Amino acid sequence: MCKEKGHETEPLDGYCNNCKVSICDRCGETRHTHHTKVSIQQATEAEKLMLEETVEQVKTQVVELEMQMKTTTELFTISKEKIAKARKNVWTTVEELIRVLKEHERTMLTELDVIEKAQQRDYLTQLEHLQASVHELKSSVRNCEEILHKNVSVETVQAQQAEIERSKGVLKALKLDIYRPCHLCYRADEDYIENLTCKVPGKVFVSKTDPL
């Protein structure tokens, strides 16, 4: 029933399109005289059509949003795959750099081992010669001292001459090249080290543009 004062007994059987409210017949003849009015049934049918149209629009929007959700999920999955691929490329790059450095380490250490063994061999050979010469010289000194303490005789002269020749032979043999180890050091490639420490072997590039 109408709630307007004096209209309480009138049923709301009309609808004002201008004010968008339900009205009774007396309202239509007073406050809504010049407004467009229709019956409640007509208003209901019209609103029903608009509601159905709205529902269809909403359903269409739901479908579009669900498609966007699906597309977003697919793109996210592709992005995860690209991140995994990029991560693998990082590992591969680092492993290759480590392999190159390890190979350089093995090569350099092998070369140093060869040099060290050669120097040790030369050192031991030279030391053996020197020890033999020292032994000969000490023996010569003992013999010379024994001869000097003997009485002068032909045998003494001959022994002296023989020992002199023998000592000269030992002294002559001593004129060997003294062992001198080669001067050795490891020089790092400064440019390579600088490039390796100051620069990065790769970068991560993020873009909204599809590479394709």
Buried (B, 14 or more C-beta within 10 A) or exposed (E): EBEBEEBEEBEBBBBBBEBEBBBBBBBBEEBBEEBEBBEBEEBEEEEEEEEEEEEEEEEEEEEEEEEEEEEEEEEEEEEEEEEEEEEEEEEEEEEEEEEEEEEEEEEEEEEEEEEEEEBEEBEEEBEEBBEEBEEBBEBBEEBBEEBEEEEEEEEEEEBBEEBEEBBEEBEEEBEEEEBEEEEEEEEEEEEEEEEEEEEEEEEEEEEEEEEE
